[in-house]
Amino acid sequence: MAITYLKRGKPDAERAQDDAKIKAVVEKTLIDIEARGDAAVRDLSAKFDNYTPDHFRLTEQEISDLVANLSKREIADIKFAQEQVRNFAQAQRDSMLDIEIETMPGVILGHKNIPVQSVGCYVPGGKFPMVASAHMSVATASIAGVPRIVACTPPFNGKPNSAVIAAMHFGGAHEIYIMGGIQAVGAMAIGTETIDPVHMLVGPGNAFVAEAKRQLFGRVGIDLFAGPTETMIIADETVDAELCATDLLGQAEHGYNSPAVLVTNNEKLALATMSEIDRLLQILPTADTAGKSWQDYGEVILCDTYDEMLKIADEIASEHVQVMTDRDDWFLEKMTCYGALFLGPRTNVANGDKVIGTNHTLPTKKAGRYTGGLWVGKFLKTHSYQKITTDAAAAEIGSYGSRLCLLEGFVGHAEQCNLRVRRYGGQNVPYGEGAE
């Protein structure tokens, strides 16, 4: 048994150096936003986006004018995609039930699913206007019942992108701001003179946005660590090089640091895919970006067995994992660490990104080991409650509680229980001695 790398990306040490530089820039920028508020946001917008409007928040009239720029076909397509996302999110929401049970006579326990009260949705759009990201965050938050949904997106070619704004608007955003990068997520989380802070940040972004969310976590909640796109293809001889190469480059074009990995047990397919990638990069309009990602972050891993393919896939824990083998359901059953699975050659990541209905905001940088992607449940907080409705239950639970508190040395805790035993059980329990 052997796992062979036919192509490797940047060493981990170099990637760590890149991350350290990003971390320092983000930390300095967030401090500036906290200190100077709107002025800092305006300076950053001018510096990075060359965008200095009178106001960053769009008015209702401005939103209407931007939506009016779209054709009927474009509006219908956006609404179709949102319908798919909403339908799946609603089905997920319907699966999350409030519960209340009587665990013993007179003891009632329950939980309620309560929406986060304000959410900041970041929609990338500096290089490509990410219309679909608005569906994934804004529309899903709307299904969850979030009462204040704030949406931010950078200007595209110096002005708001009509399609992105339409998607935010149709999705249910209550406030829309034209801001990008660190300044957008910083302003939403920290707040400024004109922007009230939110309770939670969601949405994908570049490495700077992802790091900003990481540093802001704690001050606000975040959905997950969703940085530059990652894709992995697990393939055997049942598919061809054109399919594999197209699907790898289709995700590598997201940015200059988007890992694309082929895991296969077929050397002929591996070599043919690398050749096909070289061919496609000669004709792909986004080759400058995709080619750089493939050069620095592309990998081809040759395995002997399906078990080895499974092992390496779970170790990498890629954001998108496309499985095209003679045993796709076996991988569905066995895999444990990933963002989302795309099963079979008829399926592809682009459909998941744009229209099929599952959420495309997914964990990166191995976060799939401990979290899944954004979904309606991320916008809901499950809060428990309890109540005791009979004297007998108060005395019985109190007796156990008192003894267990004293076992840990918490005399004051025990007295809380003892008081109930005395009051509702008719027992004379001295302070700090515990109920018998």
N, C-alpha and C positions, 0 to 999 in steps of 0.2 A: 504494500500500500504506500502511495506517495502523493503528495500535493506539490505541484511544480508551478512556479510563476513564470509564464512565458513573457509577461510584461508587468513591470511594477510602476507605481506612481512615485510621487515625492516621498522621501523617507519621513518617518514620523517626527524626527527631530526638526526637520525643516518646517513641517506643518506647525509644530509647536512654536517655533520662532515667529511664524506669521500670526498665530493666535495671540502671542504676547504683545506684538505691536498693535494689533487691533484693540486688545484690552486696554492698553494705555491711552489710546486716542479716545475711546468711549468714556473712560473714567473722567478724563479732563473735560470732555464735552458736557457730560451730565452735570458736573459741578458748575459749569458755566450757565447752563439752563436754570439750575436751581437758584443761582445767585442773581441772574439778570432777567429771567423770565422771557417776556415777549421780545425784548431787544436782542437777546441771544438767539432766539428762534429766527428772527428776521435776518440777523447777520449770517447765520448758518445757511439759511435758504438762499441768500444772495451768493454766498461763497460756493456752495455745492450744486445748486440748481439754477443759478442765475435768475432767480424769481423773487420779485419784490412787489407784491400786489398791495393795494390799499388795505385789504383785509384777507386773511387766510381762510376764514370760514365762508363757504358759498351761501348766498341768499337763496330763497325759494325761487326767485325769478331767474337767477343765474343757473340753477339746477334745471329749471324748465327749458331754458334756452339751449343748454348743452344737450339735453335729451332730444330736443327738436332737431338737432343736427344728424340724428341717426335715421336710417331708412326703416321702413316697416319690417323688412326682412331681418335687419340687425336687431331691432327691438324684439321681434318674435323669437329669434334665436336665443337672446339673453334670457327671455322669460321661460323658454323651454328648458334651458339648463337649470334655472332656478327652481323650476317645478320639480325636476328630478332630485335636486338636493333637498328641497323642502319635504318631498314625499318620504325620502329615506330618513331624514332627521325626525319627522313626525312619528314614523314607525318606531324609531329608537326612543323618542320621548314617551310614547305610549307604553313602552316596555318597563319604564321606570315608575314604580308605584309607590305612593305613600302607604305606610303600613301602620297598623295599631293592633297589638295582640295582648291578651291577658295571660301572662306567663305563669301565674299562680293566682289563686283566688284573691282579688282585691289589688293586684299589682298590674298596672297598665304600662306598657312600653310601646313606643312608636317612633317613626321618623317621617319628616316632611322633606320634600325636594323643593328648595326655594331658589329662584333665579338670582344670580349675581346682579347687584343693583345698577351697576354701570360698567360698560366694557368699551375698551379702545381697540378697534379693529384696524390693523395695518395692512394695506393693500399695496404690494410692490408695483412699481410702474415707471421707473426711471429709464430702463433700457427697453423693456417690453411692457405695454399696458396690460397688467394682469387682471383682466376682467373677471376671470373665474374665481380669483381669491376673494372678491367681494361676496360671491354666493356663499363660499365656504365659511366665512366668518360672520358677515352681517346677517344673511338670511337664516343661518343656523342659530345665531343669538336671538333672532326674532321668534323662531319656533320655540325656543326655550323660555320666552317671555321676559327677556331682559328689558327693563323699563327705560334705560338710557343707553343708546348705542351710538358711539362716536366712531367715525371712520376717517382715516387719513390716507392720502396717496400723494406721491410726488407729482410735480408737473411733468408732462410728456411733451418733448420738443417745445418747452417754454410756456405751456398752457395746460389747463385741465383737459384730461382725455374724456371725450363725451361718453364713450362706451363704459369706461370704469365708473364714471359718475352715475350713469343710468343704472348700472348694476347695484351700486350702493343704495341709490334711491329706491329702486324696486325692491331691494332686499329688506328695507325697513330702517335705514340709518336715520337717526334723529338730528345729528350734526355731521356735516361733511367739511373737512379741512384739506386744503391743497398744501401738504407738507410731506417731506420725505425723510428717510434715514433716521439718524439718531435724534434729530430735533423733533421728529414726529412722535416717536415712542416716548421720548423724554418729556415732551410737553403734555402728552396724555397722562402719563403716570405721575409726574411731579406737579403739574398744573402751572398756569401762568396767570397774569392779570386778566386775560380774556378766555382762558380755557380752564374749566373746573376739572380737577383730577378724577380719574376713573379708578375703579376697584380692581380691574383686571385688564391685561394686555393679551391680545391673540393675533395670530397671523404670521405668515412666513416673511422672510426678508433676506438681505445679503448678510455677510458675516458681521458687519457693524450693527445691523438691526438685531441679529440674534444675540450678540454680545451685550447690547444695551438691555435687552429683555432679561438676560441672565443677571446683570448687575442690579436691575430694578426689582428683581424677584424678592419678595419679603415686604417691600414697600407696597407692592401690588402683587396680585396673583398673575401667573402666566399660564398659557395653555401647555406649552412644551418647548423644548429647544428645537426650533425649526430654522435651521440655517440653510446654506447652499444645498441645492438639490443633489441627491444621490440616487443612482440607479444600479441595479444588479440584474443580470439575466442568468438564469439557471437553465441550461439547454443541453440536449443530447442530439443524437443523429436524426431525430424526427423533424428537425427544422433546418433551415439553410442559413448561409452566411449573410445574405441580403437582409433577411428578417432581423437577425441579431445586430448587424451593423447599424441598420436604420434605427432600431429601438435604442441602442446605446447613444448614438449621436443626437437623437431626438431629445434626449434629456441633457446631454453634455452642453447643448447650446444655451442652457440657462445662464451660465456664467463661466468665468475663467477658472473656477475652483470647484467644479461639479464632478465628483467621482462617478465613473462609469466602469462597471466591473462585469466581466464575463466569467462564469464558472461553468465548466463543462467537463465531461469525461470522454470527449471525442477530439483528438488532436487535429484531425483534418478540419473539423468545424472551427476550431480555435484559430488555426493558421489562415483559413479562408476568411474568417471574420476580420482579422487584422488587415488583410489585403483589401477587403471590401471597404473597410473604414478609410483606408488611404485613398481609394477611388472616389468615394463619396465626398471626401473633404476637398476634392478638386472642383466640385460642382455645387456644394451646399452654400447658399447665400450667407449663412451664419457660421461659416467655416473658421473665421478668425477666432470666434469665441469657443466653438465646439472643439476645434483643433487644439487650442491651448489647454482646455480641460482634459482632453484625451492624452496629450503629451505629458502633462504634469500629474494627472490623477487617474488616468485610465489603467486598468489592470486586466490581465487575462490569466486565469488560474485553471490549470489542468489537473483533474483528479482521476483516480483509477476507478472509484466506485461511487454509487449514489449516496452511500453513507458519508463518504468524505465530502461530497458536494453539500450535503446537509450540514455537516460540521462546520465547514468554512463559511457557509452562508449565515449560520447563527452567530458565529464569531464576529463577522463584519457587521451584522445587524443593519443592513442597508434600509434607507427610507422606502424606496420602491423595489420590490422583488418580483420580477417577471419570470414565471415558471413555464417552460415550454419543453416538456418531456413526455415519455410514455407512461408516467406515473404522477401526474400533477396533483391528484387528490392525496397521494402519499405524502407529498411535501406539505400540503395544506394541513394534514393530520399531525405531521412531525415537527414542523418549524415552530419555534417559540420566540424568536427575536427578529423583529422587522417592523417597518411602518405599515405597509399595506401589501397584500399579495395580488398579483394579476395572473390568472391561471389560464393557460392555453394560448395557442398562436392567434386565435381570433380576438383576444383581449390585448389591450396595450395601455401603457401608462398615460399616454396623451388623452385617452377617453376618460380615465380617472381624474386627470388634471382638470378637464374642461366641462364634462357633461354627464357622465354616467350616473352620478348621484352620490357616490361615496365622497368623503371629505378629503381634499388634497393637502391639507395642512398636516404634515406627518413628522415624526421624530427623526432627527439626523444625529450624526456623530455618536452612534451607538446608543442613543437614548431609547431606542426600541427595545432595549433589554429591560426597561422598567416602566415604560408608558406606551400606550397606543396613541393614535392621532387625535386631532381635534374632532369632537362630535358634540351632539347636543348636551350630553351629560357633563361636559367640561364647563358649561355655563350654569350648572345647577349645583347647589351645595346641599348635601344631605345632612340635616340636623335632627338629632334625636331628642326625645322628650320622655318624661316618666311621671307617673302619678300613682299614689296609693289611695284607694277609695274606701278601705274598711279599717276599723280599729285593730282587728285581729292581724291583718297583714302588716300594719305599721309596727305592732309589737313583735311579730315574728322576724321581719326583716331587720328591725332595730336590734334585736338580740344577736343575730349573726353579725350585723355590722359593728356593734360595739366590741365584740370579742376580736374580730378581725382588725379593727383599728388599734386595739391594745397590743395585738401581736406585732404590730409595726411601731409601737411606741407613741401613737398619736392620741393623747389623752383628750384633747379638745375635740377631735373628730368623734371619739367614742362617746363623749357627752352629748353630742348632737343626737346620736342614736339612743342613748339612755333616756334623754328627755322624752322621746316619743314612746319608749317602753313604759315609762312612769305615767305619761299622760293618757296613752291609749290602751295600755295593757293592764293598768291597775297594779303594777309592780313597783315596789319601793327599791330603786336601784341607787345606791350611794354614788356620788360624783366620782368618776374615774375608775369604778370597780368593774364595770362591764355587766351586762345582763347574763343571767344564767338560764 
